[in-house]
Amino acid sequence: MTAKAIMFMGTGSDVGKSLIVAGLARAFANRGIRVAPYKPQNMSNNAAVAIDGGEIGRAQHLQARAARIAPSVHMNPVLLKPESETGAQVIVQGERRMTLKARDYFKRRGEFLPAITESFRRLCGTHDLILVEGAGSPAETNLRTGDLANFGFAQAMNIPAVLVGDIHRGGVIASIVGTHMVLDEADRILLKAFLINKFHGDPNLFDEGRDEITRRTGLPCLGVVPHFEAARHLPAEDAVALEEMTGRFAKDSLKVAVLRLPRIANFDDLDPLRAEANVSLIFVNVGEALPGDTDLVIIPGSKSTISDLAALRANGWDIDLAAHHRRGGRVLGLCGGYQMLGRRIHDPQGLEGPVQSVDGLGLLDVETTLLPDKTVTETAGTHVGTGMPIRAYEIHLGETTGPDCARPFATTGRGHDGAASADGRIMGTYLHGCLVSDTFRAAFLQSLGGRASPLAYDHLVDSTLDALARHLEMHVNLSRLLDIATTPT
C-alpha cells in the first residue's frame, strides 16, 4: 500500500467527525490529492446506494461526493441499521447479511474484520490519502475488546488518530483530557493531535484552554474550528439533528409536517423541502399532535415498518391523519411510510419480528408483503402527476400491490412505482431522494398550492461543501495533518 491514512475519532457522538472528514475531503481534492473517505463500522438508518450497487451510510456517500469520487461499498464495509432497541440489521460490503441482537453482534464482530481490512486495502490501492472516521468514542473502554470502529481498527492498520472535541457542548477540556487518560498505552501512542470543533465567538479566547489540553496530554492542536452555520444545508446522519427541526409553522408558507417515527430512516429525503424558502417543515415528535393547519403530512421511511406503525397508532397519529384527510389535507408516504398507508402489511417470514399480518392505515387500497430480497438500486423515472423527471434510489424489503397501484406515483425503467388514492390526496412511493430533483419538486409544491422555487438543491450542497473546505483551510493546519498521516501496515 502506498496511500497514507489518518483517523478521526470523537470524544462522543455528534461532535462533527463526519462534517470534518467531508470538508477535508473537498479541501484535499481541491489540491489534486486522490482522497477517499472510509468508516469501518457505522450505525445509522440513513443509508444511500453506492455505485457498486450496495448500501453505505449517508455520511460516507456525502464524503465521497466531497472528494469528487463515486461512492463505493468499500467506504463503509460494515453498516448496522437498528431495527429495535436491542438488535440491528448487519450490512457487509453493501449487502444485507443478517439481523443480530447487540449482544450477539459484539460476540461475533471479529467475523467482520476480514471484510473491513479488505475494503480498506482496496481503497489504499487506488488513492493517495484515506480519511478514516471512527464511531462513537474511544473513551468507551468497556467496548474496546474486539473493537472494529476506533482503536481496534487503528491498531490493526497502524494508523495515527486525531481526537475531535465539541466545545459547544461544554466540558471540552475534560472530554479530551479524560479520553486521553482512559486509553490503554498502546492506543494512546496512536493519538497524535486534537481538534476543537463548533466554537462560537472569538477562537483566540480559547488559547489558554488549548494550551491546557496540550500541557496535560502532550498532543498538539491542529485547530479551533468555528461553528459552520451552513452545515444545515448538508444531509445529517444522526437523528440527533432532528431535535432542531421542531417548532411551529411559519406564516404564509406551505406547511409540511413529518411524523418522527421511533425507527425513522433516510430522513434526509426531506432536506430539499427544508431548504425551500416558501416551505415550513417541522418534525412532529411522539407525544405531540399533528398541527391542524398542516397542508401536507409526510410519513417517512422506517427501519421497522410494523413496529413504527404500532407506535404511530399508540401516539394517536392515525386519528390525526384521518381528520387531516377529511379536512382536505394531503399525505405522502415514503418507503416504509408508503407501506403503512395500505390496508394490510404481511410479514410471512418474520423479517421484522414474529410472523404476522397487521392492519395498515387504510388510506390506500394496497397491501404489502415483506420479502427477504432487498431492493437496492438507483432509479430514474417520471412523476405521473406533473410529468417531471425524477432521479432517486430505492432501499426496501417488500412488494406492494393493489387497486390504487393503477394510479402510480411515478413510472420508472422497472415499471410503475407507488400508488395514489382516487381523490389524489394520498400518495405513496418507494423513491427515496425524489425531492432532490428540482423541476419535480417545484412542480409538486405548486400542485399542493405552494409557490415555485428557483432552488437548485444539488448546487446548494456542492457550494456548501466548497465553503466548508475553505472554512477548514482557514482554521485547521492541513500541512501538519498531512505530515501526521502515515502509510498503513
C-alpha positions in Angstrom: 0.0 0.0 0.0 1.3 3.4 -0.9 -1.6 5.5 0.3 -1.4 7.4 3.6 -4.1 7.4 6.1 -5.3 9.3 9.2 -8.2 8.6 11.5 -10.6 11.0 13.2 -12.2 9.9 16.4 -14.5 11.9 18.6 -15.0 12.5 22.3 -18.6 11.4 21.7 -21.2 11.0 19.1 -22.3 14.0 17.0 -19.2 16.0 17.7 -18.8 16.7 13.9 -16.5 14.0 12.8 -18.5 13.3 9.6 -18.5 17.0 8.7 -14.8 17.4 9.4 -14.0 14.5 7.1 -16.3 15.8 4.4 -14.7 19.3 4.5 -11.2 17.9 4.5 -12.0 15.5 1.6 -13.1 18.5 -0.5 -10.1 20.6 0.6 -7.6 17.9 -0.3 -9.4 17.0 -3.6 -9.1 20.7 -4.5 -5.3 20.3 -4.1 -5.2 17.4 -6.6 -4.9 14.7 -3.9 -6.7 11.5 -4.7 -8.6 11.3 -1.4 -11.2 8.8 -0.2 -13.4 8.6 3.0 -13.6 5.4 5.0 -15.6 4.3 8.0 -15.0 0.7 9.1 -18.2 0.4 11.1 -21.2 2.7 11.0 -24.5 2.6 12.8 -27.2 4.6 11.0 -30.6 4.2 9.4 -29.7 6.9 6.9 -28.3 4.9 4.1 -27.5 5.5 0.4 -26.9 3.5 -2.7 -23.2 3.1 -3.8 -22.0 2.9 -7.4 -21.3 -0.8 -6.9 -25.0 -1.4 -6.0 -25.0 -1.8 -2.2 -25.8 0.3 0.8 -23.5 2.6 2.7 -24.0 5.2 5.4 -25.3 8.6 4.2 -22.3 10.3 5.7 -19.8 8.3 3.6 -21.9 8.9 0.5 -21.6 12.7 1.1 -17.9 12.4 1.9 -17.3 10.6 -1.4 -19.2 13.4 -3.2 -16.9 15.9 -1.3 -13.9 14.0 -2.6 -15.4 14.1 -6.1 -15.4 10.3 -6.5 -18.1 7.7 -6.9 -19.3 6.3 -3.5 -18.3 2.6 -3.0 -19.5 0.0 -0.6 -15.8 -0.3 0.4 -16.0 3.2 2.0 -18.3 1.7 4.7 -17.9 -2.1 4.8 -20.0 -2.7 7.9 -23.3 -0.8 8.3 -25.5 -1.5 11.3 -29.2 -0.5 10.8 -31.0 -0.6 14.2 -34.4 -2.4 13.9 -35.2 -2.5 17.7 -33.7 -1.3 21.0 -31.5 -4.4 21.1 -30.9 -5.5 17.5 -29.8 -4.3 14.1 -29.6 -5.4 10.5 -26.0 -6.1 9.5 -24.9 -4.9 6.1 -21.5 -6.1 5.0 -19.8 -4.6 1.9 -23.2 -3.3 0.8 -25.3 -6.5 1.2 -27.7 -7.5 4.0 -26.1 -10.5 5.8 -28.3 -11.0 8.9 -30.1 -9.4 11.9 -28.3 -9.7 15.2 -29.1 -8.6 18.7 -26.4 -6.2 20.1 -25.1 -8.8 22.5 -24.6 -11.3 19.6 -23.0 -8.8 17.3 -20.4 -7.9 20.0 -19.7 -11.6 20.4 -19.3 -12.1 16.6 -17.9 -8.8 15.4 -14.5 -10.3 14.9 -16.0 -12.2 11.9 -16.3 -8.9 10.0 -12.7 -7.8 10.4 -11.6 -9.5 7.2 -14.2 -7.6 5.1 -13.2 -4.4 6.9 -9.5 -4.8 6.2 -10.1 -6.0 2.6 -12.2 -2.9 1.8 -9.6 -0.6 3.3 -6.8 -2.1 1.3 -8.8 -1.7 -1.9 -9.2 2.0 -1.3 -5.5 2.3 -0.4 -4.6 0.7 -3.7 -6.3 3.4 -5.8 -5.9 6.6 -3.7 -3.3 8.8 -2.1 -4.9 9.6 1.2 -7.6 7.8 3.2 -9.6 9.9 5.8 -10.9 7.3 8.3 -13.8 8.2 10.5 -14.3 6.5 13.9 -17.7 5.8 15.5 -18.9 7.0 18.9 -16.0 7.5 21.2 -12.8 5.5 22.0 -13.4 6.5 25.6 -16.0 3.7 25.9 -13.3 1.4 27.1 -15.9 -1.3 28.0 -16.3 -1.8 24.3 -12.5 -1.9 23.5 -12.1 -5.7 23.3 -12.9 -6.8 19.8 -13.4 -3.1 18.7 -13.7 -2.5 14.9 -14.7 1.1 14.9 -12.0 3.0 16.7 -8.6 1.9 18.1 -9.3 -1.7 17.2 -9.1 -0.8 13.6 -6.3 1.8 14.1 -4.2 -0.8 15.8 -4.8 -3.4 13.1 -3.7 -1.0 10.4 -1.2 1.1 12.5 -3.0 4.4 11.7 -2.4 7.6 13.6 -5.5 9.3 15.0 -6.8 12.8 15.7 -9.3 13.4 18.5 -12.2 15.8 17.8 -14.0 17.6 20.6 -17.2 19.6 20.5 -16.8 22.8 22.5 -20.4 23.8 22.0 -21.4 21.0 24.4 -19.2 22.4 27.2 -16.5 20.5 29.1 -14.3 20.0 26.1 -11.1 20.2 28.1 -12.3 17.4 30.4 -13.6 15.3 27.5 -10.3 15.4 25.5 -8.0 15.1 28.5 -10.3 12.4 30.0 -10.4 10.4 26.8 -6.6 10.6 26.6 -6.3 9.4 30.2 -8.5 6.3 30.0 -6.9 4.9 26.9 -4.5 2.0 27.1 -0.9 3.0 26.4 -0.8 1.1 23.1 -3.8 3.1 21.9 -2.6 6.4 23.4 0.6 6.2 21.3 -1.5 6.3 18.1 -3.3 9.5 19.2 -1.2 12.3 17.6 -3.3 15.5 17.8 -6.7 17.1 18.7 -9.2 19.4 17.0 -11.7 21.7 18.7 -15.0 21.9 16.7 -18.1 24.1 16.8 -16.6 27.1 18.5 -18.8 30.2 18.9 -17.2 33.6 19.3 -13.5 34.6 19.0 -11.4 31.4 18.8 -8.5 33.3 20.4 -10.4 33.3 23.7 -9.7 29.5 23.9 -5.9 29.9 23.7 -5.5 29.1 27.3 -7.8 26.1 27.1 -6.0 24.8 24.1 -2.6 25.1 25.8 -4.0 23.4 28.9 -5.1 20.4 26.9 -1.6 20.2 25.3 0.1 20.5 28.7 -2.0 17.6 30.1 -1.8 15.3 27.1 1.3 16.3 25.1 -0.9 16.5 22.0 -0.7 19.4 19.6 -3.8 21.3 18.5 -4.5 21.2 14.7 -7.0 24.0 15.0 -10.0 25.6 16.7 -12.9 25.4 14.2 -15.6 27.9 14.5 -19.2 26.8 14.1 -20.1 26.3 10.5 -23.7 27.6 10.2 -24.2 26.4 6.6 -23.9 22.8 7.7 -27.7 22.8 7.9 -27.7 22.5 4.1 -25.9 19.2 4.2 -27.5 15.8 4.9 -27.4 14.8 8.5 -26.7 11.3 9.5 -27.7 11.2 13.2 -31.3 11.6 14.3 -30.0 14.0 17.0 -30.1 16.6 14.2 -33.9 16.3 14.2 -34.1 17.9 17.6 -33.5 21.3 15.9 -36.3 20.7 13.3 -39.3 21.0 15.6 -41.4 24.0 16.5 -44.2 26.0 14.8 -45.1 26.6 11.2 -44.1 29.9 9.7 -46.8 32.1 8.3 -47.5 32.4 4.6 -45.8 29.2 3.6 -46.7 25.7 2.6 -46.9 23.8 5.9 -45.4 20.3 5.9 -45.4 18.1 9.0 -43.2 15.0 9.2 -44.0 12.2 11.7 -40.9 11.5 13.7 -41.2 7.7 13.9 -39.1 5.9 16.5 -37.2 4.0 13.7 -37.2 6.8 11.2 -34.9 6.1 8.2 -33.5 8.2 5.4 -34.9 11.4 6.9 -32.5 13.3 4.6 -35.3 12.8 2.0 -36.8 15.9 3.5 -33.7 18.2 3.3 -34.7 19.7 0.0 -38.1 20.8 1.4 -36.3 22.2 4.5 -34.2 24.3 2.2 -37.1 25.8 0.4 -37.8 29.4 1.3 -41.6 29.1 0.8 -41.9 25.8 2.8 -42.2 25.5 6.5 -41.3 22.0 7.6 -41.4 20.6 11.1 -40.9 17.2 12.6 -43.7 16.1 15.0 -42.4 14.2 18.0 -44.0 11.4 19.9 -46.4 12.9 22.4 -47.3 15.8 20.1 -50.5 16.1 18.0 -50.4 16.8 14.3 -51.0 20.5 13.8 -54.5 21.2 12.4 -53.3 23.7 9.8 -50.9 21.2 8.1 -51.1 21.2 4.3 -49.0 18.1 3.7 -48.2 15.2 6.1 -45.2 13.1 5.3 -44.8 9.6 6.8 -41.1 9.0 6.3 -39.1 5.8 5.8 -38.8 3.3 8.6 -36.3 0.6 9.5 -39.0 -1.3 11.2 -42.3 -0.6 9.5 -44.6 -2.8 11.6 -43.3 -1.6 15.0 -43.3 2.1 13.8 -46.9 1.6 12.6 -47.8 0.4 16.1 -46.1 3.4 17.6 -47.9 5.7 15.2 -51.2 4.3 16.4 -50.2 4.4 20.1 -49.5 8.1 19.7 -52.9 8.8 18.1 -51.5 9.9 14.8 -53.8 7.5 12.9 -56.7 9.6 14.2 -54.9 12.8 13.3 -54.2 11.6 9.8 -57.9 10.6 9.3 -59.0 14.0 10.4 -56.4 15.7 8.3 -57.6 13.8 5.2 -61.3 14.7 6.0 -60.3 18.4 6.1 -58.9 18.1 2.5 -55.2 17.6 3.6 -52.7 15.6 1.7 -50.4 12.7 2.8 -47.2 11.4 1.2 -45.7 8.1 2.4 -42.1 7.4 1.6 -41.0 3.8 1.5 -42.0 2.4 4.9 -44.4 5.3 5.2 -46.0 4.2 1.9 -46.4 0.6 3.3 -48.2 1.9 6.4 -50.7 3.8 4.2 -52.2 0.5 2.8 -54.8 -1.9 4.1 -52.5 -4.7 5.3 -48.8 -5.5 5.9 -47.8 -9.1 5.8 -44.6 -10.5 7.3 -44.8 -14.2 6.4 -41.1 -14.9 7.2 -40.8 -12.9 10.4 -38.3 -10.4 8.9 -39.4 -7.7 11.4 -40.2 -10.0 14.4 -42.9 -12.7 14.7 -44.7 -14.0 11.6 -47.8 -11.8 11.4 -50.1 -9.7 9.3 -51.3 -6.3 10.6 -53.8 -3.7 9.6 -52.4 -0.6 7.9 -53.9 2.9 8.0 -56.3 2.0 5.2 -55.7 5.3 3.3 -54.5 3.5 0.2 -56.1 0.4 -1.3 -52.9 -1.6 -1.4 -51.2 -4.4 0.6 -47.5 -5.0 1.2 -45.7 -8.3 1.7 -42.3 -8.1 3.3 -39.8 -10.3 1.5 -36.1 -11.2 2.3 -34.6 -10.0 -1.0 -33.9 -6.3 -0.6 -34.2 -3.9 -3.5 -31.2 -1.6 -3.5 -30.9 0.5 -6.7 -30.6 3.9 -8.2 -33.8 4.8 -10.2 -34.8 7.3 -12.8 -38.4 8.0 -13.9 -41.2 10.4 -14.4 -43.7 11.7 -11.9 -47.1 10.9 -13.2 -48.9 13.9 -11.7 -46.6 16.6 -13.0 -44.8 14.8 -15.9 -41.5 15.9 -14.4 -38.3 13.8 -14.4 -37.1 12.2 -11.1 -33.7 10.8 -10.1 -33.9 8.7 -6.9 -32.9 5.5 -5.2 -34.7 2.5 -3.6 -33.7 0.6 -0.5 -36.6 -1.6 0.8 -37.9 -5.0 1.6 -41.2 -5.9 0.3 -43.7 -5.7 -2.7 -46.8 -3.5 -2.7 -49.8 -4.3 -4.8 -53.5 -3.4 -5.1 -56.1 -1.3 -7.0 -54.5 2.1 -6.1 -51.3 1.0 -7.8 -53.2 1.6 -11.1 -52.6 5.2 -10.2 -48.8 5.2 -9.8 -46.7 7.9 -8.2 -44.1 7.5 -11.0 -43.1 5.4 -13.9 -39.5 4.1 -14.0 -37.4 1.8 -16.1 -38.5 -1.0 -13.8 -42.2 -0.3 -14.3 -44.7 1.6 -12.1 -43.8 2.9 -8.6 -46.1 3.8 -5.8 -49.8 4.5 -5.7 -52.4 7.3 -5.2 -55.9 7.4 -3.9 -58.9 8.1 -6.1 -59.1 11.7 -4.9 -55.3 12.1 -5.4 -54.7 13.4 -1.8 -53.0 10.2 -0.5 -49.7 9.3 -2.2 -47.1 6.7 -1.6 -43.7 5.9 -3.2 -40.6 3.8 -2.8 -38.4 6.6 -4.4 -36.1 7.9 -1.7 -34.4 11.2 -2.6 -37.0 12.1 -5.3 -37.4 15.6 -3.8 -33.8 16.4 -4.8 -35.0 16.7 -8.4 -35.5 20.4 -8.8 -38.1 20.6 -11.6 -40.2 17.8 -10.0 -40.0 19.4 -6.5 -41.1 22.8 -7.9 -44.0 21.3 -9.8 -45.0 19.1 -6.9 -45.1 22.1 -4.5 -47.2 24.1 -7.0 -49.6 21.2 -7.2 -50.0 21.4 -3.4 -50.8 25.1 -3.6 -47.3 26.2 -2.7 -45.1 28.7 -4.6 -42.5 27.5 -7.1 -38.8 28.0 -6.1 -35.6 28.5 -8.1 -33.7 26.4 -5.6 -31.0 24.2 -7.2 -30.5 21.7 -4.4 -27.6 19.8 -5.8 -25.8 23.1 -6.4 -26.5 24.2 -2.8 -24.9 21.0 -1.4 -21.8 21.4 -3.6 -21.4 25.0 -2.9 -21.7 24.3 0.8 -19.0 21.6 0.6 -16.8 24.2 -1.1 -17.5 26.7 1.7 -16.8 24.0 4.3 -13.5 23.2 2.7 -12.5 26.9 2.7 -13.6 27.1 6.4 -11.4 24.3 7.4 -8.4 25.6 5.3 -8.6 28.8 7.4 -8.8 27.1 10.8 -7.0 23.7 10.5 -3.3 23.1 9.9 -3.7 20.9 6.8 0.1 20.6 6.2 0.6 19.3 9.7 -2.3 16.9 9.3 -0.7 15.5 6.1 2.6 15.2 8.0 0.8 13.1 10.7 -0.8 10.7 8.1 1.2 7.5 7.6 1.2 4.5 5.3 -0.8 1.7 6.9 0.9 -1.6 7.6 
